[in-house]
Amino acid sequence: MSVAEELRDPWGWLVAGISGGLGWAVLGSVLAGPAAVLVPVGIGAAVLGTKVAVGAARNSGEPRDDRADRPRDRLPDTPRGTIQHDLLLRARAAVARMDDLAGRPSDTWIAGEVQQVLAESRPVADSMQEMAGRVTLLDSSIVAARPNDLAQEIATLQRRLRQTSDADVRREQQRALAALDAQAESVDRLLRRRDTLLAQMQAATVGLEGLAARSGELVALGPASHDSAEAARIVGDLTASLDAVRLGVDEARNILRDL
């Protein structure tokens, strides 16, 4: 805690008051006049000050989680009609379906199971929002690199290189070809990362849709069957599906960090 927070802590004042009272009990018979009051007050103030200083110093060395304060990347909106936009809409629809189902069961156990699935599905949909933005950013980078024109330029330069006999010209052509090859490798990496992210978005979307369907099954069973084998099977499926969806999203986060 900070100094201000330490001062607001009621336990610090309580300890200081007790310490001052003990000081008065011990020294009251020895001291006379104003000193009989001022000395215990000073003891209490010293105890409070020590607690505040030690508490503030201890907490100043603790690591601070500043992830919430970090600026977020300004990712582009996903254009309508793109694969990532359609997957994002489907994922949000699945979470909205689970949100609707969570308020329907009268049985507290069934309601709790569906609400737990909903609570763990919402972060997945939030992560997919970032994934969709990253895919859109990759799309724009790929378009800007002109992969078709780049392949044609490489083929043309390779043909000229085979026909050139001048050493100086060949050296410059080889340097240009090396630069083009490096650019082509960069485009290839962009394409692979885009395809990987899209595949993981699709897996997460299908997983969320499966969770919504199983949640609907569980709610449809009703309160009388929550102890049945069917209810247990559905809950087991929900748990396994949640684990699979979270694993896929964690893998996608690793790719995003590489980007």
HUUR-V240017 format. One record per residue. N is the residue number from 1. RES is the residue in one letter. SS is DSSP state (2 for helix, 1 for strand, 0 for the rest). OMEGA is omega as a letter, one per 20 degrees, with the letter a starting at -180 (none if undefined). BURIAL is b if it has 16 or more other ideal C-beta (glycine too) atoms within 10 Angstrom, else e. Layout:
# HUUR-V240017
[[N/RES/SS/OMEGA/BURIAL] [N/RES/SS/OMEGA/BURIAL]]
This chain:
# HUUR-V240017
[[1/M/0/r/e] [2/S/0/r/e] [3/V/2/r/e] [4/A/2/r/e] [5/E/2/r/e] [6/E/2/r/b] [7/L/2/r/b] [8/R/2/a/e] [9/D/0/a/e] [10/P/2/a/e] [11/W/2/r/e] [12/G/2/r/b] [13/W/2/r/e] [14/L/2/r/e] [15/V/2/r/b] [16/A/2/r/b] [17/G/2/r/e] [18/I/2/a/e] [19/S/2/r/b] [20/G/2/r/b] [21/G/2/r/e] [22/L/2/r/e] [23/G/2/r/b] [24/W/2/a/b] [25/A/2/a/e] [26/V/2/a/e] [27/L/2/a/e] [28/G/0/a/e] [29/S/0/a/e] [30/V/0/a/e] [31/L/0/r/b] [32/A/0/r/e] [33/G/0/a/e] [34/P/0/a/e] [35/A/2/a/e] [36/A/2/r/e] [37/V/2/a/e] [38/L/2/a/e] [39/V/2/r/b] [40/P/2/r/b] [41/V/2/r/e] [42/G/2/r/e] [43/I/2/r/b] [44/G/2/r/b] [45/A/2/r/e] [46/A/2/r/e] [47/V/2/r/b] [48/L/2/r/b] [49/G/2/r/e] [50/T/2/r/e] [51/K/2/a/b] [52/V/2/a/b] [53/A/2/a/e] [54/V/2/a/e] [55/G/2/r/b] [56/A/2/a/b] [57/A/2/r/e] [58/R/2/a/e] [59/N/2/r/e] [60/S/2/r/e] [61/G/0/r/e] [62/E/0/r/e] [63/P/0/a/e] [64/R/0/r/e] [65/D/0/a/e] [66/D/0/a/e] [67/R/2/a/e] [68/A/2/a/e] [69/D/2/a/e] [70/R/0/r/e] [71/P/0/a/e] [72/R/0/r/e] [73/D/0/r/e] [74/R/0/a/e] [75/L/0/a/e] [76/P/0/r/e] [77/D/0/r/e] [78/T/0/a/b] [79/P/0/r/e] [80/R/0/r/e] [81/G/0/r/e] [82/T/0/a/e] [83/I/2/a/e] [84/Q/2/r/b] [85/H/2/r/b] [86/D/2/r/b] [87/L/2/r/b] [88/L/2/r/b] [89/L/2/r/e] [90/R/2/r/b] [91/A/2/r/b] [92/R/2/r/e] [93/A/2/r/e] [94/A/2/r/b] [95/V/2/r/b] [96/A/2/r/e] [97/R/2/r/b] [98/M/2/r/b] [99/D/2/r/e] [100/D/2/a/e] [101/L/2/a/b] [102/A/2/a/b] [103/G/0/a/e] [104/R/0/a/e] [105/P/0/r/b] [106/S/0/r/e] [107/D/0/a/b] [108/T/2/a/e] [109/W/2/r/e] [110/I/2/r/b] [111/A/2/r/b] [112/G/2/r/e] [113/E/2/a/b] [114/V/2/r/b] [115/Q/2/r/b] [116/Q/2/r/e] [117/V/2/r/b] [118/L/2/a/b] [119/A/2/a/e] [120/E/2/r/e] [121/S/2/a/b] [122/R/2/r/e] [123/P/2/r/e] [124/V/2/r/b] [125/A/2/r/b] [126/D/2/r/e] [127/S/2/r/b] [128/M/2/r/b] [129/Q/2/r/e] [130/E/2/r/e] [131/M/2/r/b] [132/A/2/r/b] [133/G/2/r/b] [134/R/2/r/b] [135/V/2/r/b] [136/T/2/r/b] [137/L/2/r/b] [138/L/2/r/b] [139/D/2/a/b] [140/S/2/r/e] [141/S/2/r/e] [142/I/2/r/b] [143/V/2/a/e] [144/A/2/a/e] [145/A/0/r/b] [146/R/0/a/e] [147/P/2/a/b] [148/N/2/r/e] [149/D/2/a/e] [150/L/2/r/b] [151/A/2/r/e] [152/Q/2/r/e] [153/E/2/r/b] [154/I/2/r/b] [155/A/2/r/e] [156/T/2/a/e] [157/L/2/r/b] [158/Q/2/r/e] [159/R/2/r/e] [160/R/2/a/e] [161/L/2/r/e] [162/R/2/a/e] [163/Q/2/a/e] [164/T/0/r/e] [165/S/0/a/e] [166/D/0/a/e] [167/A/2/a/e] [168/D/2/r/e] [169/V/2/r/e] [170/R/2/r/e] [171/R/2/r/e] [172/E/2/r/e] [173/Q/2/r/b] [174/Q/2/r/e] [175/R/2/r/e] [176/A/2/a/e] [177/L/2/r/b] [178/A/2/r/e] [179/A/2/r/e] [180/L/2/r/b] [181/D/2/r/e] [182/A/2/r/e] [183/Q/2/r/b] [184/A/2/r/b] [185/E/2/r/e] [186/S/2/r/e] [187/V/2/r/b] [188/D/2/r/e] [189/R/2/r/e] [190/L/2/a/b] [191/L/2/a/e] [192/R/2/r/e] [193/R/2/r/b] [194/R/2/a/b] [195/D/2/r/e] [196/T/2/r/e] [197/L/2/r/b] [198/L/2/r/b] [199/A/2/r/e] [200/Q/2/r/b] [201/M/2/r/b] [202/Q/2/r/b] [203/A/2/r/b] [204/A/2/r/b] [205/T/2/r/b] [206/V/2/r/b] [207/G/2/r/b] [208/L/2/r/b] [209/E/2/r/b] [210/G/2/r/b] [211/L/2/r/b] [212/A/2/a/b] [213/A/2/r/e] [214/R/2/r/b] [215/S/2/r/b] [216/G/2/r/b] [217/E/2/a/e] [218/L/2/r/b] [219/V/2/a/b] [220/A/2/r/e] [221/L/2/r/b] [222/G/0/a/e] [223/P/2/a/e] [224/A/2/a/e] [225/S/2/a/e] [226/H/0/r/b] [227/D/0/a/e] [228/S/0/r/e] [229/A/2/r/e] [230/E/2/r/e] [231/A/2/r/b] [232/A/2/r/e] [233/R/2/a/e] [234/I/2/r/b] [235/V/2/r/b] [236/G/2/r/e] [237/D/2/r/b] [238/L/2/a/b] [239/T/2/r/e] [240/A/2/a/e] [241/S/2/r/b] [242/L/2/r/b] [243/D/2/a/e] [244/A/2/r/e] [245/V/2/a/b] [246/R/2/r/b] [247/L/2/r/e] [248/G/2/r/b] [249/V/2/r/b] [250/D/2/r/e] [251/E/2/r/e] [252/A/2/r/b] [253/R/2/r/e] [254/N/2/r/e] [255/I/2/r/e] [256/L/2/r/b] [257/R/2/r/e] [258/D/2/r/e] [259/L/0/none/e]]
